Amino acid sequence: NAGVTQTPKFQVLKTGQSMTLQCAQDMNHEYMSWYRQDPGMGLRLIHYSVGAGITDQGEVPNGYNVSRSTTEDFPLRLLSAAPSQTSVYFCASSGRTGRDSPLHFGNGTRLTVT
Amino acid sequence: KQEVTQIPAALSVPEGENLVLNCSFTDSAIYNLQWFRQDPGKGLTSLLLIQSSQREQTSGRLNASLDKSSGRSTLYIAASQPGDSATYLCSGGTSYGKLTFGQGTILTVHP
């Protein structure tokens, strides 16, 4: 059982470039979300989805886009990378109820923007 | 906005000690309270989840409690082992889209 899979593990971008961080889960989870983790700031929610075709903004959505065309996949797009987006990005998923279903995290993508 | 605070920021104990990690939150209309473990370079692993209607959960040597009235949760680790060394985070929120994480407690258990 793979759980939540994130690719790539590491990425270096130049300012202004765009890219997509991939996230896939094989647990048939309805809820998926993207977080960024920064020293001193903790984990902050970027975007989340409560089902295919439904997305919403979290705490720090600016500069990022998401879509949810299937239950399994929830890609995160950086439109025009900035040094402030240097961070570790985590994708997470949980079951339909959310309230009594623990979050499952991927192993993260470490992004550096120069 | 929910604020989550974890104390202490770091803790170093000898193997075999029982220990308590603390998590406090400001909004008592909490959705659930989760405790996670994070190893260096890895994602978070869920340890325990307490629903808003529950008071505690147990898994092996771990016990977590939730007191909404005081805005506190504690994670109790019995008979600590070097393999327990990691960063422990708690999260609380009022809905799935409003989960807030604490900064974490870095635990070191030395032989």
Interface residues (C-beta under 8 A of the other chain):
Chain A: V4 Y31 S33 Y35 G40 G42 L43 R44 L45 Y48 V50 D56 G58 F90 A92 S94 G98 R99 D100 S101 P102 L103 H104 F105 G106 N107 G108
Chain B: Y31 N32 Q34 F36 G41 K42 G43 L44 T45 S46 L49 Q51 S52 L89 S91 Y96 G97 K98 L99 F101 G102 Q103 G104
